[in-house]
Amino acid sequence: ICYSCIYKAGAMKRKFSSSQEAIEFIKKRIQDLKMFQRTRSVEHYIEIDDNNKFVKISGDMFKFSDVLSYDFTVDGKTIKKGGGAVAVSNAIIGGALLGGVGAIAGVAMGLPKNKEQCTSMYITVRVAECITDPKINFVTLPVKVDGFAYKGFMDYARECCRMLDDIIRKNNQKNC
């Protein structure tokens, strides 16, 4: 199996107990990649195939059932965790007032008053059998918190969180 196939299959981020297990995974994943049909997406950040139950995160493809949880982080502060449990008090207040949208909107209340820029915004997704968890990066360079770019990135992040919540909820219903 060539390096390109190993990379495309996302096998470099996986744990395997044997080389045979890795080869079988790569063969199966290459077939799955050919079957992938995007039904929903948020720009280039996340793509979902609802029919075949796959999600692509930062170019790597995973089964819905492999998605365990996620953390949404802004400037080192965890804003939202997992399938909807909000970690920051301001996000809880925002969620109580405005629902799921308010939970992430509540982040703005939690930023220091003198905070003019955001330097990082990302979602870390925990996936079964992964060595490194995939990350969805929205902000990697400083952006003004009162600017259009920041608000746009927040909208993208909110939509990605909704999609991940949906996948995790479906996983939990299936396991009940």
TORKOL-4160 file (C-alpha; in steps of 0.2 Angstrom, whole numbers, padded with zeros to 4 digits, m for minus):
176
<pt num="1" X="0000" Y="0000" Z="0000"/>
<pt num="2" X="0007" Y="0017" Z="m0005"/>
<pt num="3" X="0010" Y="0032" Z="0006"/>
<pt num="4" X="m0004" Y="0041" Z="m0003"/>
<pt num="5" X="m0017" Y="0028" Z="0001"/>
<pt num="6" X="m0011" Y="0028" Z="0019"/>
<pt num="7" X="m0013" Y="0047" Z="0020"/>
<pt num="8" X="m0030" Y="0047" Z="0011"/>
<pt num="9" X="m0037" Y="0034" Z="0023"/>
<pt num="10" X="m0032" Y="0043" Z="0038"/>
<pt num="11" X="m0022" Y="0028" Z="0044"/>
<pt num="12" X="m0008" Y="0039" Z="0051"/>
<pt num="13" X="m0019" Y="0045" Z="0065"/>
<pt num="14" X="m0025" Y="0028" Z="0070"/>
<pt num="15" X="m0019" Y="0015" Z="0082"/>
<pt num="16" X="m0018" Y="m0003" Z="0076"/>
<pt num="17" X="m0013" Y="m0019" Z="0085"/>
<pt num="18" X="m0005" Y="m0027" Z="0069"/>
<pt num="19" X="0000" Y="m0022" Z="0052"/>
<pt num="20" X="m0014" Y="m0034" Z="0045"/>
<pt num="21" X="m0027" Y="m0024" Z="0054"/>
<pt num="22" X="m0020" Y="m0008" Z="0047"/>
<pt num="23" X="m0020" Y="m0015" Z="0029"/>
<pt num="24" X="m0038" Y="m0020" Z="0031"/>
<pt num="25" X="m0043" Y="m0003" Z="0038"/>
<pt num="26" X="m0035" Y="0006" Z="0024"/>
<pt num="27" X="m0043" Y="m0005" Z="0011"/>
<pt num="28" X="m0060" Y="m0002" Z="0019"/>
<pt num="29" X="m0058" Y="0016" Z="0021"/>
<pt num="30" X="m0052" Y="0019" Z="0003"/>
<pt num="31" X="m0069" Y="0010" Z="m0002"/>
<pt num="32" X="m0078" Y="0021" Z="0010"/>
<pt num="33" X="m0070" Y="0037" Z="0003"/>
<pt num="34" X="m0076" Y="0032" Z="m0014"/>
<pt num="35" X="m0094" Y="0031" Z="m0007"/>
<pt num="36" X="m0094" Y="0047" Z="0002"/>
<pt num="37" X="m0108" Y="0059" Z="m0004"/>
<pt num="38" X="m0109" Y="0076" Z="0005"/>
<pt num="39" X="m0126" Y="0080" Z="0011"/>
<pt num="40" X="m0122" Y="0094" Z="0023"/>
<pt num="41" X="m0106" Y="0105" Z="0026"/>
<pt num="42" X="m0099" Y="0121" Z="0033"/>
<pt num="43" X="m0087" Y="0128" Z="0021"/>
<pt num="44" X="m0071" Y="0117" Z="0021"/>
<pt num="45" X="m0072" Y="0114" Z="0040"/>
<pt num="46" X="m0084" Y="0099" Z="0041"/>
<pt num="47" X="m0093" Y="0088" Z="0028"/>
<pt num="48" X="m0106" Y="0076" Z="0032"/>
<pt num="49" X="m0113" Y="0061" Z="0023"/>
<pt num="50" X="m0130" Y="0057" Z="0032"/>
<pt num="51" X="m0134" Y="0042" Z="0020"/>
<pt num="52" X="m0118" Y="0032" Z="0024"/>
<pt num="53" X="m0115" Y="0040" Z="0041"/>
<pt num="54" X="m0098" Y="0048" Z="0038"/>
<pt num="55" X="m0091" Y="0064" Z="0043"/>
<pt num="56" X="m0075" Y="0073" Z="0036"/>
<pt num="57" X="m0066" Y="0084" Z="0048"/>
<pt num="58" X="m0051" Y="0094" Z="0042"/>
<pt num="59" X="m0050" Y="0081" Z="0027"/>
<pt num="60" X="m0050" Y="0065" Z="0038"/>
<pt num="61" X="m0065" Y="0054" Z="0037"/>
<pt num="62" X="m0073" Y="0045" Z="0052"/>
<pt num="63" X="m0089" Y="0035" Z="0055"/>
<pt num="64" X="m0103" Y="0044" Z="0065"/>
<pt num="65" X="m0101" Y="0030" Z="0078"/>
<pt num="66" X="m0082" Y="0035" Z="0081"/>
<pt num="67" X="m0086" Y="0053" Z="0085"/>
<pt num="68" X="m0086" Y="0053" Z="0104"/>
<pt num="69" X="m0086" Y="0072" Z="0110"/>
<pt num="70" X="m0079" Y="0089" Z="0106"/>
<pt num="71" X="m0073" Y="0105" Z="0114"/>
<pt num="72" X="m0075" Y="0122" Z="0107"/>
<pt num="73" X="m0061" Y="0133" Z="0113"/>
<pt num="74" X="m0058" Y="0152" Z="0111"/>
<pt num="75" X="m0042" Y="0159" Z="0116"/>
<pt num="76" X="m0038" Y="0145" Z="0127"/>
<pt num="77" X="m0055" Y="0145" Z="0136"/>
<pt num="78" X="m0066" Y="0130" Z="0133"/>
<pt num="79" X="m0083" Y="0137" Z="0128"/>
<pt num="80" X="m0094" Y="0121" Z="0124"/>
<pt num="81" X="m0090" Y="0103" Z="0128"/>
<pt num="82" X="m0097" Y="0087" Z="0120"/>
<pt num="83" X="m0114" Y="0084" Z="0115"/>
<pt num="84" X="m0121" Y="0101" Z="0123"/>
<pt num="85" X="m0114" Y="0102" Z="0141"/>
<pt num="86" X="m0108" Y="0120" Z="0142"/>
<pt num="87" X="m0093" Y="0123" Z="0152"/>
<pt num="88" X="m0092" Y="0141" Z="0155"/>
<pt num="89" X="m0105" Y="0150" Z="0166"/>
<pt num="90" X="m0108" Y="0164" Z="0153"/>
<pt num="91" X="m0112" Y="0151" Z="0140"/>
<pt num="92" X="m0124" Y="0143" Z="0152"/>
<pt num="93" X="m0133" Y="0160" Z="0154"/>
<pt num="94" X="m0133" Y="0163" Z="0136"/>
<pt num="95" X="m0140" Y="0146" Z="0133"/>
<pt num="96" X="m0154" Y="0148" Z="0146"/>
<pt num="97" X="m0159" Y="0164" Z="0138"/>
<pt num="98" X="m0157" Y="0160" Z="0119"/>
<pt num="99" X="m0155" Y="0141" Z="0118"/>
<pt num="100" X="m0141" Y="0133" Z="0109"/>
<pt num="101" X="m0137" Y="0148" Z="0099"/>
<pt num="102" X="m0136" Y="0158" Z="0115"/>
<pt num="103" X="m0123" Y="0146" Z="0123"/>
<pt num="104" X="m0110" Y="0151" Z="0110"/>
<pt num="105" X="m0116" Y="0169" Z="0110"/>
<pt num="106" X="m0113" Y="0169" Z="0128"/>
<pt num="107" X="m0095" Y="0168" Z="0125"/>
<pt num="108" X="m0094" Y="0186" Z="0120"/>
<pt num="109" X="m0100" Y="0190" Z="0138"/>
<pt num="110" X="m0085" Y="0180" Z="0145"/>
<pt num="111" X="m0072" Y="0189" Z="0135"/>
<pt num="112" X="m0062" Y="0202" Z="0146"/>
<pt num="113" X="m0068" Y="0220" Z="0143"/>
<pt num="114" X="m0051" Y="0225" Z="0137"/>
<pt num="115" X="m0050" Y="0210" Z="0124"/>
<pt num="116" X="m0049" Y="0218" Z="0107"/>
<pt num="117" X="m0043" Y="0203" Z="0098"/>
<pt num="118" X="m0045" Y="0184" Z="0097"/>
<pt num="119" X="m0030" Y="0174" Z="0092"/>
<pt num="120" X="m0037" Y="0156" Z="0092"/>
<pt num="121" X="m0054" Y="0148" Z="0089"/>
<pt num="122" X="m0055" Y="0129" Z="0086"/>
<pt num="123" X="m0065" Y="0114" Z="0089"/>
<pt num="124" X="m0056" Y="0098" Z="0095"/>
<pt num="125" X="m0066" Y="0082" Z="0091"/>
<pt num="126" X="m0063" Y="0066" Z="0101"/>
<pt num="127" X="m0063" Y="0051" Z="0089"/>
<pt num="128" X="m0062" Y="0033" Z="0094"/>
<pt num="129" X="m0045" Y="0024" Z="0090"/>
<pt num="130" X="m0037" Y="0041" Z="0085"/>
<pt num="131" X="m0019" Y="0045" Z="0091"/>
<pt num="132" X="m0022" Y="0064" Z="0088"/>
<pt num="133" X="m0039" Y="0071" Z="0089"/>
<pt num="134" X="m0044" Y="0081" Z="0073"/>
<pt num="135" X="m0045" Y="0100" Z="0075"/>
<pt num="136" X="m0056" Y="0112" Z="0066"/>
<pt num="137" X="m0047" Y="0129" Z="0066"/>
<pt num="138" X="m0057" Y="0144" Z="0063"/>
<pt num="139" X="m0045" Y="0158" Z="0069"/>
<pt num="140" X="m0026" Y="0156" Z="0068"/>
<pt num="141" X="m0021" Y="0174" Z="0066"/>
<pt num="142" X="m0027" Y="0189" Z="0077"/>
<pt num="143" X="m0045" Y="0195" Z="0072"/>
<pt num="144" X="m0054" Y="0210" Z="0080"/>
<pt num="145" X="m0068" Y="0203" Z="0092"/>
<pt num="146" X="m0080" Y="0217" Z="0086"/>
<pt num="147" X="m0076" Y="0213" Z="0067"/>
<pt num="148" X="m0086" Y="0204" Z="0054"/>
<pt num="149" X="m0072" Y="0191" Z="0052"/>
<pt num="150" X="m0074" Y="0186" Z="0071"/>
<pt num="151" X="m0093" Y="0185" Z="0069"/>
<pt num="152" X="m0092" Y="0175" Z="0054"/>
<pt num="153" X="m0080" Y="0162" Z="0062"/>
<pt num="154" X="m0092" Y="0161" Z="0077"/>
<pt num="155" X="m0106" Y="0157" Z="0065"/>
<pt num="156" X="m0096" Y="0144" Z="0057"/>
<pt num="157" X="m0091" Y="0137" Z="0074"/>
<pt num="158" X="m0109" Y="0137" Z="0080"/>
<pt num="159" X="m0115" Y="0127" Z="0064"/>
<pt num="160" X="m0101" Y="0115" Z="0066"/>
<pt num="161" X="m0106" Y="0112" Z="0085"/>
<pt num="162" X="m0124" Y="0109" Z="0079"/>
<pt num="163" X="m0118" Y="0096" Z="0067"/>
<pt num="164" X="m0107" Y="0087" Z="0080"/>
<pt num="165" X="m0121" Y="0088" Z="0093"/>
<pt num="166" X="m0133" Y="0080" Z="0080"/>
<pt num="167" X="m0120" Y="0066" Z="0077"/>
<pt num="168" X="m0117" Y="0063" Z="0095"/>
<pt num="169" X="m0136" Y="0063" Z="0099"/>
<pt num="170" X="m0139" Y="0050" Z="0086"/>
<pt num="171" X="m0124" Y="0039" Z="0093"/>
<pt num="172" X="m0132" Y="0041" Z="0111"/>
<pt num="173" X="m0149" Y="0036" Z="0105"/>
<pt num="174" X="m0142" Y="0021" Z="0095"/>
<pt num="175" X="m0133" Y="0015" Z="0111"/>
<pt num="176" X="m0148" Y="0016" Z="0123"/>
